[in-house]
Amino acid sequence: MADVAPVFDRAYATLITDLEQRANAGLKHWSSSPTEFGRKPNFDGDGRSHHPVCFSTVLAGGGAKAGFVYGKSDDAGYYVDEDPVTRSEPFTPASHSQPVWKSKSQRLSPSGRPMTVGDGEEPVLELFA
């Protein structure tokens, strides 16, 4: 992390600055978990250390509130203490802010895998201005 985090921080800050300068920027979604697994807070880099219980997601642009925090983990970062959301709900804002995804019908990925954006969950509207 000592090598990767500073590079990511600079790149992400540049993206946020760019979004602030554009009036009609789309929603950008970053998650500490690309699918449904985060990493344990005490992850030491040895093995995969899956932790599907608690992880972070950041939304920017697309009407998302700037600087807004929703939910809270325990002090160790292992469990959700406040405002838990399901694994699909972090992706549901895309269906709220992007009209092409408003349909709750199933879509096919480029590889032909069936998927439903947000698994039919309702978006957490508090995330949007």
Phi, psi and omega in degrees: 000328182299328179274323188275319186302314180298323179294314178298314181304314180295316181295317181291321177298322177296318177299314180298317177300317178298317179297321180297331182276347181255129182288331187235048181281142178286170180288132176247133184236125175233138180225147175290352178230117180290342177230249182244010182239132168262194176242148179300144181303332180260026181303128183253008179087357181260108182088187185270327174050050179300142179214089185279004188277322189208123174205170187257152175222141178238132175244141178215146182072188176057024180089001178292142178293132178283135176070013183270135178244130178239125180089169182202140176264170172292172184300331180275348182078018181270322186229156178276126179264326189223137175051060178292150174234159178284171180297331183274339184298328176299335180271342182297326177304331176299324179287336179281320186266346181243105186306331182296335182261006184298335179292136177269011179285161181287142176241165175251135176288168178304333179273359179093006180282127178290140179206155177237123180294122178075002180049034177079004179289155175275144179293152174277096187294338177299343181285345187251144180286000000 
